[in-house]
Amino acid sequence: MTTSKTAIIKCGVKAQEFNLNNELHPHTSVSKLYIPAEADASFFKNRYPQAEIVDQKEFILEDDLIDHVIIFTPEVNDMPLIQAVLQSGKNVQIMHN
């Protein structure tokens, strides 16, 4: 089975509450992370030390090797982001609490 190349985009502030080990498919490899400056990035950096931290969401959207994007705790104003992920040809998964 092939491994899904995944990126995580964190939008809201409550992502630390997720039990990601139970949520992600075992053949998922998180390769990029986008975490807003005001968020606590240490949670994701500790969980996915192999992942590259990017400072622009576009680096995820333009990466042809990524086929799956997880968006954590999106807000109403994040709908254009979700649309952009879909238009880039990637699968999108929304996780919220």
Secondary structure, DSSP 8 states (H G I E B T S, - for coil): ---EEEEEEE-SS-GGGS-HHHHS-TTEEEEEEE--TTS-THHHHHH-TTSEEES-THHHHT-TT--EEEEES--GGGHHHHHHHHHTT-EEEEE--
